């Protein structure tokens, strides 16, 4: 499956960042004519931002819909002040989203659109509440905010968030995350957990919980009946 078509080129920074984090390939275009310059695999869909160049944006939408095989899904980005401009134009897009875009909403809308069209282009993700990890690009975000993690911080967070509710001793985390041939002590785990909590922010730091005399747990405990 080819990349998403993005208008304008360059696209709004927050849009490009949200798509990069979600693992969606994209290619910017300047206008209706540029859309014909498709990549070899074709377009997988389009995201058209109308907040700065509304007339050019709607002209591109019309061009994409008039193709022999109309391009879909097509997601339109508009500002709150532009909502009235959508009247009688609902044939030009499949869904719309308010700009500036929020990463969690964009991901959810794209997921729904691809599901509705019977196609899936979503990368492998680990999600827990506001936390999203892209296993293909080694990126992570909390509430749409990218996290600047080291390789081992990412690996530890990936392991914990992939096993929510389970308690792991420091020794188990050392062997499963760092490897059996790692000779560091349990303090290595504590240091990385402390750094992760700081990067998650005070609001989300409780996602990684300390279990006294045992180790660490990610998320809510699993209660057995």
Secondary structure by P-SEA (a helix, b strand, c coil): cbbbbbccccccaaaaaaaaaacccccccccccccccccccccccbbbbccccaaaaaaaaaaaaacccccccbbbbbccccccccccccccccccccccccaaaaaaaaaaaaaaacccccccccccccbbbcccccccccccccccccaaaaaaaaaaaacccccccaaaaaaacccccccccaaaaaaaaaaaaaaacccccccccccccbbbbccbbbbcc
